[in-house]
Amino acid sequence: MLIPLEGLFPDSVVHQVVRRHAHSNQRIYLVGGRIRDFLLGHSSRDFDFVINGDAIHVARQIAGDLKAAFYILDDERKTARVILQSSSGQRYYLDFAKMRGFQIEQDLKARDFTINAMAVDLMEEDRVLDPLNGIRDLREKWLRACSEQSFEQDAVRVLRAIRFSMQLEFQIEKHTIQLLRSAVGQLPHCSIERQRDEFFKMLEGKQVHTAISLMDRLGVLEVLIPELGQTRGVQQTAPHTLPVWEHTLETLRWLEELYHLLVFGPEFIKGENLLAGMASLMLGRYRGDFQNHFSAPIHAERNLRGLLFFTALLHDIGKPLVQETQEDGRIRFLNHDHLGAKMAEKIARRFALSNPEVERITRLVREHMRIHHLASTSNEVSRRSIYRYFRDLGESGVDLCLLSLADTLATYGITIPPARWERELVICRQLLENWFVQRSETITPPRLVNGDDLMKRFGLKPGPQLGELLENIREAQAAGQIHTVDEAFNLVELLLRDFSMGKGTDYHGTEDG
């Protein structure tokens, strides 16, 4: 098959520089995903090259020619990466590896799937080398293993198969599924970092609910997060309509629909849905804010969307261990949120996530009932409650709005009373309005006084009490109860008087409490 080689590269300069290093004794091949994506009409920022020579040396020279970053990925396997940043700020990753075997065909047959086993020789432009009929499988939308040994050679390909199936909307060929099943037990022998990276690409991509369901059916989830197996068969009573595991899957399904609706717009959801329409009507005004929020980085290799779906998968993981049946037959799960947070933290650390990611997941699981509690009592959230909500959750309070809404819909299903759904939407709208629009007034008001002011005025010393007094001032200010320095000092006098009488310094106020 003939294709324009220049079209495969981010720009002509990159093409010219890489090609300049190819000659009869040093063949350079562009391989894998970039060719696949080009043939599918998809964009890509990842470029894989195979060299029948010293790949690290060539990569270092190309990085120098392009004035790009360079580092060695694996010295033993002779692989290196060049990171190029375009004038528009886009990053491109050029990976260089030593050829496996003596011919390019040997290297391609050792790859994962036929659709990734194509190559272009930079010495013979415009021709795709396709020894395993990857182009045919692309056309027919089949995901097929390159060989009987594909998964034995690298069990992480089990996760890649599921990810590609969802991402490309391809069917996994029947024999490939058999090979995949037989390799699932080998996953623990692969590094957790590689498993994590494939898993999070799945969580950041298409059809998350379907991907997790498929992982479950194939036995992959049992190996990756065995704690989830305990949720299977755990029954729940009204208002829940599903057992715990099925409820978790339904939460993922609704989260995916709400995320696409509120972040990208109604044209990105399938079909018409009254419940989704109500959400769009009440919260659609924050679409741009949601987009900015979820585009903020938390880690160089992972994004907030994947982290939110990971949290949704774990949000009820503590339920099986606290399940109790009351005399009236009602099943309860008291403190499952706090126990679940501890379990989620252990799982997140096992996945070698960064500290900010672990803290965010733990916080969200621990607080995932909070909006439900607010919506169960009133249609209105006090300014004090809004302040405390974001004091405890920070920016992850935005994530919790989406998770809580998905959790609510997964709980009730089509039986949800419209008034109950509307109340939860109203609560979320108030929270989001204060975070996105009125933050400087109700969440982070400018300080009226600082610690030095209090120490000078009241003869206080540094310590926990001083911090508690400042927090009480800030909370009263956020609640709209004080507005001036004098009012702040008057509040401190009242708090110190209570403290001297043994009442502590926790001030709840008399208004807007």
Secondary structure, 3 states (H helix, E strand, C coil): CECCHHHHCCCHHHHHHHHHCCECCECEEEECHHHHHHHHCCCCCEEEEEECCCHHHHHHHHHHHHCCEEEEEECCCCEEEEEEECCCCCEEEEEEEECCCCCHHHHHHCCCEHHHCCEEECCCCCEEECCCCHHHHHHHCEECECCCCHHHHCCCHHHHHHHHHHHHCCEECHHHHHHHHHHHHHHHHCCHHHHHHHHHHHHCCCCHHHHHHHHHHCCHHHHHCHHHHHHCCCCCCCCCCCCHHHHHHHHHHHHHHHHHHHHHCHHHCCCCCHHHHHHHHHHHHHHHHHHHHHHCCCCCCCCHHHHHHHHHHHCCCCHHHHCEECCCCCEECCCHHHHHHHHHHHHHHHCCCCHHHHHHHHHHHHCCCHHHHHHHHCCCCCHHHHHHHHHHHCCHHHHHHHHHHHHHHHHHHHHCCHHHHHHHHHHHHHHHHHHHCCHHHHCCCCCCCCHHHHHHHHCCCCCHHHHHHHHHHHHHHHCCCCCCHHHHHHHHHHHHHHHHCCCCCCCCCCCCC
